[in-house]
Amino acid sequence: MNLVEKQLYHAPRNNRYILLISAVLVVLFAWSITAVNIENLEQSGMSIAGSILKGIISPDLDLLLATGTQGVAYLLVETIAIAFLGTIIGSILAIPLAFFSASNVVPKPVAFITRLLLIFIRTVPALVYGLMFIRVTGPGPFAGVLTIAVISIGMLAKLYVDAIEDLDTSIFESMTSIGCTTFEKIRYGIIPQLFSVFLSIMIYRFDMNLREASILGLVGAGGIGAPLIFAMNAYRWNEVGSILIGLVVLILIVELTSNKIRTKLVRG
């Protein structure tokens, strides 16, 4: 019997652990199935689903190719603008919060309190923020920008913290030994290590915010979501198809572009 076989036979048996986890998963799956009620699937629902598919196959080309403020192209540009500006604002606001959350930069009590704040920010759904800001600023793109900015802070700060805590601190010791000032340490020691990582995280978040901006239009926070829900409520399925086609094309383009940029940033 060779060494590998000895190790195999002496390995701990986890059969009870595997059976327990499997039983828990089966129970959770069965409990989740009880929430599915097929009886609510009415005949009208199937006909509406068919109408949506028919609208995608035969979209309203006048709406899809229109260049005015009611056209799909303009609404998509507005959605991109909301997502982009909200991402920039959220990224900037997340940087100081990230440094206050990093235990290797500030005392642990300060980091703990800041992380609790970020958890609270991430807990509230985007639509709730959207409804709140609409009450403050009124319906329109500005409420969408503020909503995107706030919902971006929690995730961005969390990912920023991971990058900050992985900083190579030996560089700071070397810079201190040659008499560098605090500004020089930040400029030549911190920024080069964090810039590409932060930028990659921002691009990833922008990709997510583009979808969030589309949904926020449903509550009147600008973008293409409002015309989509109005068209669905009015059963104008050709317009629904045009808007969905525009959204799919836009998200595919942004997805491919952002993936290429992030790959270059990470790999150098």
C-alpha positions as CSV (number, residue, x, y, z in Angstrom):
1,M,0.0,0.0,0.0
2,N,1.5,3.3,-1.1
3,L,1.5,6.6,0.7
4,V,-1.5,8.0,-1.3
5,E,-3.7,5.0,-0.4
6,K,-2.8,5.3,3.3
7,Q,-3.7,9.0,3.3
8,L,-7.0,8.1,1.5
9,Y,-8.0,5.5,4.1
10,H,-7.0,7.7,7.0
11,A,-8.9,10.7,5.7
12,P,-11.9,11.7,7.9
13,R,-15.3,10.5,6.9
14,N,-17.7,13.4,6.4
15,N,-20.8,11.2,5.5
16,R,-22.9,12.5,8.4
17,Y,-22.0,16.1,7.6
18,I,-22.9,15.6,3.9
19,L,-26.2,13.9,4.7
20,L,-27.1,16.7,7.1
21,I,-26.4,19.5,4.6
22,S,-28.2,17.5,1.9
23,A,-31.3,17.1,4.2
24,V,-31.3,20.8,5.0
25,L,-31.1,21.7,1.3
26,V,-34.0,19.3,0.5
27,V,-36.1,20.8,3.2
28,L,-35.4,24.4,2.1
29,F,-36.2,23.4,-1.5
30,A,-39.4,21.8,-0.6
31,W,-40.4,24.8,1.6
32,S,-39.6,27.2,-1.3
33,I,-41.7,25.1,-3.7
34,T,-44.8,25.8,-1.5
35,A,-44.6,29.5,-2.5
36,V,-45.2,28.7,-6.1
37,N,-48.8,28.8,-7.0
38,I,-49.5,27.6,-10.5
39,E,-53.2,28.3,-10.1
40,N,-52.5,32.0,-10.4
41,L,-51.2,31.5,-14.0
42,E,-54.4,32.5,-15.8
43,Q,-55.0,32.1,-19.5
44,S,-54.8,35.9,-19.9
45,G,-51.2,35.8,-18.5
46,M,-50.2,33.4,-21.2
47,S,-51.8,35.5,-23.9
48,I,-49.9,38.6,-22.5
49,A,-46.6,36.7,-22.6
50,G,-47.3,35.8,-26.2
51,S,-48.1,39.4,-27.0
52,I,-44.8,40.5,-25.6
53,L,-42.9,38.0,-27.7
54,K,-44.9,39.1,-30.7
55,G,-44.1,42.7,-30.0
56,I,-40.3,41.9,-29.9
57,I,-40.6,40.1,-33.2
58,S,-42.5,42.9,-34.8
59,P,-41.4,46.1,-32.9
60,D,-42.6,49.7,-33.6
61,L,-39.8,50.8,-35.9
62,D,-40.9,54.4,-35.8
63,L,-40.4,54.5,-32.1
64,L,-37.2,52.4,-32.3
65,L,-35.5,54.6,-34.9
66,A,-37.0,58.0,-33.8
67,T,-34.4,60.7,-32.8
68,G,-36.8,62.9,-30.8
69,T,-37.1,63.1,-27.0
70,Q,-39.8,60.3,-27.1
71,G,-37.6,57.9,-29.2
72,V,-35.9,54.9,-27.8
73,A,-32.4,56.3,-28.7
74,Y,-33.0,59.4,-26.6
75,L,-34.4,57.5,-23.6
76,L,-31.4,55.1,-23.7
77,V,-29.0,58.0,-23.7
78,E,-30.8,59.5,-20.8
79,T,-30.6,56.1,-19.0
80,I,-26.8,55.9,-19.6
81,A,-26.4,59.5,-18.4
82,I,-28.2,58.7,-15.1
83,A,-26.2,55.6,-14.5
84,F,-22.9,57.3,-15.4
85,L,-23.3,60.4,-13.3
86,G,-24.7,58.4,-10.4
87,T,-21.7,56.0,-10.6
88,I,-19.2,58.9,-10.6
89,I,-20.9,60.6,-7.5
90,G,-21.2,57.3,-5.7
91,S,-17.6,56.4,-6.4
92,I,-16.2,59.6,-5.1
93,L,-18.3,59.5,-1.9
94,A,-17.3,55.9,-1.3
95,I,-13.6,56.6,-1.2
96,P,-13.5,58.4,2.2
97,L,-15.9,55.9,3.6
98,A,-13.7,53.0,2.4
99,F,-10.7,54.5,4.1
100,F,-12.7,55.0,7.3
101,S,-13.7,51.3,7.1
102,A,-10.2,49.9,6.6
103,S,-8.9,48.5,9.9
104,N,-5.3,49.0,8.7
105,V,-5.8,52.7,8.2
106,V,-8.1,53.8,11.1
107,P,-8.7,52.4,14.6
108,K,-10.9,49.4,14.7
109,P,-13.9,51.1,16.5
110,V,-14.1,53.7,13.7
111,A,-13.8,51.0,11.1
112,F,-16.6,49.0,12.8
113,I,-19.0,52.0,13.0
114,T,-18.4,52.9,9.4
115,R,-19.0,49.4,8.2
116,L,-22.3,49.4,10.1
117,L,-23.3,52.5,8.2
118,L,-22.4,50.9,4.9
119,I,-24.4,47.8,5.8
120,F,-27.4,50.0,6.5
121,I,-27.0,51.8,3.1
122,R,-26.8,48.5,1.3
123,T,-29.9,47.1,3.1
124,V,-32.4,49.6,1.6
125,P,-33.6,48.5,-1.9
126,A,-33.0,50.8,-4.9
127,L,-36.7,51.4,-5.5
128,V,-37.2,52.6,-1.9
129,Y,-34.4,55.1,-2.4
130,G,-36.0,56.1,-5.7
131,L,-39.4,56.8,-4.1
132,M,-37.8,58.8,-1.3
133,F,-35.8,61.0,-3.6
134,I,-38.8,61.5,-5.9
135,R,-40.6,63.0,-2.8
136,V,-37.7,65.3,-2.2
137,T,-36.7,66.4,-5.8
138,G,-39.8,65.5,-7.8
139,P,-39.9,62.9,-10.6
140,G,-37.2,63.1,-13.2
141,P,-33.6,62.1,-14.0
142,F,-32.2,64.0,-11.0
143,A,-33.9,61.7,-8.6
144,G,-32.5,58.8,-10.5
145,V,-29.0,60.1,-10.3
146,L,-29.2,60.6,-6.5
147,T,-30.7,57.1,-6.2
148,I,-27.9,55.5,-8.2
149,A,-25.3,57.4,-6.3
150,V,-26.6,56.2,-2.9
151,I,-27.0,52.6,-3.8
152,S,-23.5,52.6,-5.3
153,I,-21.8,53.8,-2.2
154,G,-22.4,50.6,-0.1
155,M,-21.0,48.1,-2.6
156,L,-18.2,50.3,-3.9
157,A,-16.9,51.2,-0.4
158,K,-17.0,47.5,0.5
159,L,-14.9,46.5,-2.5
160,Y,-12.6,49.5,-2.0
161,V,-11.9,48.4,1.5
162,D,-10.7,45.0,0.3
163,A,-8.2,46.7,-2.0
164,I,-7.0,49.1,0.7
165,E,-6.4,46.3,3.2
166,D,-4.3,44.5,0.6
167,L,-2.0,47.5,0.2
168,D,1.8,46.8,0.3
169,T,2.8,48.7,3.4
170,S,6.5,48.0,2.9
171,I,6.5,50.8,0.2
172,F,5.5,53.4,2.9
173,E,8.4,52.3,5.1
174,S,10.8,52.8,2.2
175,M,9.3,56.2,1.4
176,T,9.5,57.3,5.0
177,S,13.2,56.3,5.2
178,I,14.0,58.6,2.3
179,G,12.1,61.5,3.8
180,C,8.9,61.6,1.7
181,T,6.1,63.8,2.9
182,T,2.5,62.5,3.5
183,F,1.4,64.0,0.2
184,E,4.2,62.2,-1.6
185,K,3.3,58.9,0.1
186,I,-0.3,59.3,-1.1
187,R,0.7,60.4,-4.6
188,Y,3.4,57.8,-5.3
189,G,2.6,55.0,-2.7
190,I,-1.1,54.7,-2.5
191,I,-2.6,56.0,-5.7
192,P,-0.5,53.8,-8.1
193,Q,-1.6,50.7,-6.1
194,L,-5.3,51.6,-5.9
195,F,-6.1,53.5,-9.1
196,S,-6.5,50.6,-11.5
197,V,-8.4,48.5,-9.0
198,F,-10.8,51.4,-8.1
199,L,-11.4,52.1,-11.8
200,S,-12.1,48.5,-12.5
201,I,-14.6,48.4,-9.6
202,M,-16.3,51.6,-10.9
203,I,-16.7,50.1,-14.4
204,Y,-18.2,47.0,-12.9
205,R,-20.7,49.1,-10.8
206,F,-21.6,51.2,-13.8
207,D,-22.6,48.0,-15.6
208,M,-24.9,47.2,-12.8
209,N,-26.2,50.7,-12.4
210,L,-27.3,50.7,-16.1
211,R,-29.8,48.0,-15.2
212,E,-30.8,49.8,-12.0
213,A,-31.4,53.0,-13.9
214,S,-33.7,51.2,-16.3
215,I,-35.8,49.9,-13.4
216,L,-35.9,53.2,-11.6
217,G,-37.9,54.7,-14.5
218,L,-40.8,52.5,-13.3
219,V,-41.2,54.8,-10.3
220,G,-40.7,58.0,-12.3
221,A,-36.9,58.5,-11.7
222,G,-36.1,59.1,-15.3
223,G,-34.7,56.8,-18.0
224,I,-36.5,54.3,-20.2
225,G,-38.4,52.4,-17.5
226,A,-41.4,54.8,-17.4
227,P,-42.2,54.6,-21.1
228,L,-41.9,50.8,-20.8
229,I,-44.4,50.5,-18.0
230,F,-46.8,53.0,-19.7
231,A,-46.6,51.0,-22.9
232,M,-47.3,47.7,-21.1
233,N,-50.3,49.2,-19.2
234,A,-51.7,50.5,-22.4
235,Y,-51.1,47.1,-24.1
236,R,-49.0,48.7,-26.8
237,W,-46.9,45.6,-27.3
238,N,-45.1,46.8,-30.4
239,E,-43.7,49.8,-28.4
240,V,-42.8,47.4,-25.6
241,G,-40.9,45.3,-28.1
242,S,-39.0,48.3,-29.4
243,I,-38.0,49.4,-25.9
244,L,-36.9,45.9,-24.9
245,I,-34.8,45.5,-28.1
246,G,-33.1,48.9,-27.4
247,L,-32.3,47.8,-23.8
248,V,-30.9,44.5,-24.8
249,V,-28.6,46.0,-27.4
250,L,-27.5,48.7,-25.0
251,I,-26.7,46.3,-22.2
252,L,-24.8,43.9,-24.5
253,I,-22.6,46.7,-25.9
254,V,-21.9,48.1,-22.4
255,E,-21.2,44.5,-21.1
256,L,-18.7,43.7,-23.8
257,T,-17.0,47.1,-23.6
258,S,-16.7,47.1,-19.8
259,N,-15.4,43.6,-19.7
260,K,-12.6,44.5,-22.1
261,I,-11.7,47.6,-20.2
262,R,-11.7,45.8,-16.8
263,T,-9.6,43.0,-18.2
264,K,-6.9,45.5,-19.4
265,L,-7.0,47.3,-16.1
266,V,-6.6,44.1,-14.0
267,R,-4.0,42.4,-16.2
268,G,-2.2,45.7,-17.1
